[in-house]
Amino acid sequence: MMKSEGILLNSHFLNRMKVGGESGWFYRDNNSASTGYTWSCIPDNSGVYEMTEEVVLHASTPAVGVPGAIIWKFMAVRAGKGTVLFELRAPGSGEVVERIAVTIEASK
């Protein structure tokens, strides 16, 4: 069973994680409920971390247009530095309207 505790990853500074330590979580409001905009996670090929889970939290009411949230969970798997991108895409065209880069530095 995986640990459920962890650190909240931030795009404004270097996120330090330990191999075999706490999970890293990244949270975004999921705007797709009424607008069609969707967030996606794009891992790099550094091998420093792996995405272990994607959790979609639906709104607590069935009303149309109420957004939920999405959480991505990461674990450090080897020492080094990597970057994960999150992109918000427009409906139809798929155009990227927002991009967030999160840097993860893992140590043993």
Residue pairs with C-beta under 8 A, 6 or more apart in sequence:
2 23
2 52
2 53
2 75
3 22
3 23
4 23
5 22
5 23
6 22
6 23
6 24
6 25
6 73
7 15
7 17
7 22
7 23
7 24
7 25
8 24
8 25
8 26
8 27
9 15
9 24
9 25
9 26
9 74
9 102
9 104
10 102
11 100
11 101
11 102
14 103
14 105
15 24
15 102
15 103
15 104
15 105
16 105
16 106
16 107
17 24
17 49
17 74
17 75
17 76
17 104
17 105
17 106
17 107
18 76
18 106
18 107
18 108
19 76
19 77
19 78
19 79
19 106
19 107
19 108
20 76
21 76
23 52
23 73
23 74
23 75
24 49
24 73
24 74
24 75
24 76
24 104
25 71
25 72
25 73
25 74
26 41
26 71
26 72
26 74
26 84
26 86
26 102
27 69
27 70
27 71
28 39
28 69
28 70
28 86
28 88
29 67
29 68
29 69
30 38
30 39
30 56
30 57
30 67
30 68
30 69
30 70
31 37
31 38
31 39
31 67
31 88
32 38
32 39
32 67
33 59
33 64
33 65
33 66
33 67
33 68
34 64
34 65
34 66
34 67
35 91
36 90
36 91
36 92
37 88
37 89
37 90
37 91
37 97
38 88
38 89
38 91
39 70
39 86
39 87
39 88
39 89
40 86
40 87
40 89
41 51
41 54
41 72
41 84
41 85
41 86
42 84
42 85
42 86
42 87
43 49
43 50
43 51
43 82
43 84
44 82
44 83
44 84
44 85
46 80
46 81
46 82
46 83
47 77
47 78
47 80
47 82
48 76
48 77
48 78
48 79
48 80
48 81
48 82
48 104
48 105
48 106
49 74
49 75
49 76
49 77
49 82
49 84
49 104
49 106
50 74
50 75
50 77
51 72
51 73
51 74
51 84
52 73
52 74
52 75
53 71
53 72
53 73
54 70
54 71
54 72
54 73
55 70
55 71
55 72
55 73
56 68
56 69
56 70
57 68
57 69
57 70
57 71
58 68
59 66
59 67
59 68
72 84
72 86
74 84
74 104
76 104
76 106
77 106
78 106
79 106
79 107
79 108
80 105
80 106
81 103
81 104
81 105
81 106
82 103
82 104
82 106
83 101
83 102
83 103
83 104
84 101
84 102
84 104
85 99
85 100
85 101
85 102
86 99
86 100
86 102
87 96
87 98
87 99
87 100
88 96
88 97
88 98
88 99
89 95
89 96
89 97
90 96
90 97
